[in-house]
């Protein structure tokens, strides 16, 4: 860390914040996808990330399993899990009150946490990727390589999703379902299939998040807390906007990093876990649909 | 007088307005009350303080659950901040009684009042946002309040965020064992239960239900949404505050570990398993959720020891995670199989016996 108060210090905080922000965005995308297509907030997204992290760590522990194969197996596994979850527990919840739908994902989060700890133990597992540890020095800023890898993966993901949603038939169908379920049924889109697909994609996003966050923090139950951090991000960006998730992630990452750098010495730490939520409450007061979220006007 | 209903034959307004109109229901209520009063006797004879403490925990949880159900089940406003509002009550009580030497009943009232104030404050967003957004706003309330307690030493008491309080005394009687504390808690539990039963069938309660069922329609028939949503938050947080303050006096320490996000979710689970929009359901849910880990513990330890010969120490870690797993699985199971919860099951039993033995 540099001396507090200098410009370098600020730039350093800012850069690292933005890089972490991209990683938030990666988890947030899974979140937004599900909300966009099914209007369900998935409280278990963080736990899916945790599951993927453990999965990656365990597979890397096996001898002779190349990295690309591990990633492939993990992605396929998470996609399959997404399908199963949608079919098994989310579909029966259609038409139930909102609190039930929220609670079912919270229940899912407990099941995943308990299951992971029972199967793989509660300790932290290392998840080592073949990435150098020594930081790059760009002018006054130190950047750790894993952050760069994360940022690249995040960007690839986001561009891929962007193309998927604008160019592919299925992607456009998903946007249509998000907009109006009945109208999409009328033009022949199978809404149930779109629902399942969005959960599968969320599983895929969780796989990517799990690998990267698992490398940063190690595979442990802490990973599920990343899910909580994503709420401020998606609220800021707009619950149903993928672009918003990215911008929200960047802003939130930068804000919490800068705030932590300047305020932590005065309040004794923990600013990172506090500022995002204060910001979120403010956003909810002023502009509840976020930066790019779909604005629903309701006068009651 | 075990006659059952065969139509509505009320002859005076007061009998029509009674909380329990059927003789059988009245008898049941009085018998239950009597049983609750003498419940400690057998435990006292066996000097079983542990069993009594479980009952006390359940009664305390039931108060918080009833409060949450008023907000969530009756008014339809989701709150993930019940634990934090309990914390506000608990710490307020601890501060007024340990620093200003106030008696415990004042601490409980102050705790309830302060929680109502804070709850109303965090309820203000509900005027603009609803559903998911509100759930997230209350989640923020939970995390912000938790953080404040942990970082502002005037509120949280500094080290480990805990404040000790003296044993509560009333008219010279100290509540210094589980049996005495039971009666203290019972008084507040009964007050909470019957206040809620009456609230939800009053004008206010009907307004709550109208808002839950269709807010636009409620506004049109003249329900002031602004007022009643905030009122629901205030009442619910008042319950939470009282429950939190009682917790503090019960444990003789205010500690934020008792009021985390996990606790908020536990309360939501209680009312979902018990039944949304049912005061009795809140109590059933509290019983279920508080007994579940104890039953699981005992059975898993028995099985591990008896069948596999594994000592307790090696099961301990597995047990915590197994509990979490079962807890989550039960939430999912109840939501899919019986979304209206235990209260509905109880209704079904009653309905069956209403016609018994001449079904159809």
Interface residues (C-beta under 8 A of the other chain):
Chain A: X35 X41 X89 X92 X93 X96 X97 X98 X99 X100 X102 X103 X104 X106 X107 X108 X109 X110 X111 X112 X113 X114 X115 X117 X118 X121 X122 X228 X231 X232 X235 X239 X267 X268 X270 X273 X274 X277 X278 X280 X281 X284 X285 X288 X300
Chain B: X72 X76 X78 X125 X128 X129 X131 X132 X133 X135 X136 X137 X139 X140 X141 X143 X144 X147 X150 X151 X215 X216 X219 X225 X265 X268 X269 X272 X276 X317 X318 X320 X321 X322 X323 X324 X325 X326 X327 X328 X329 X330 X331 X332 X335 X336 X339
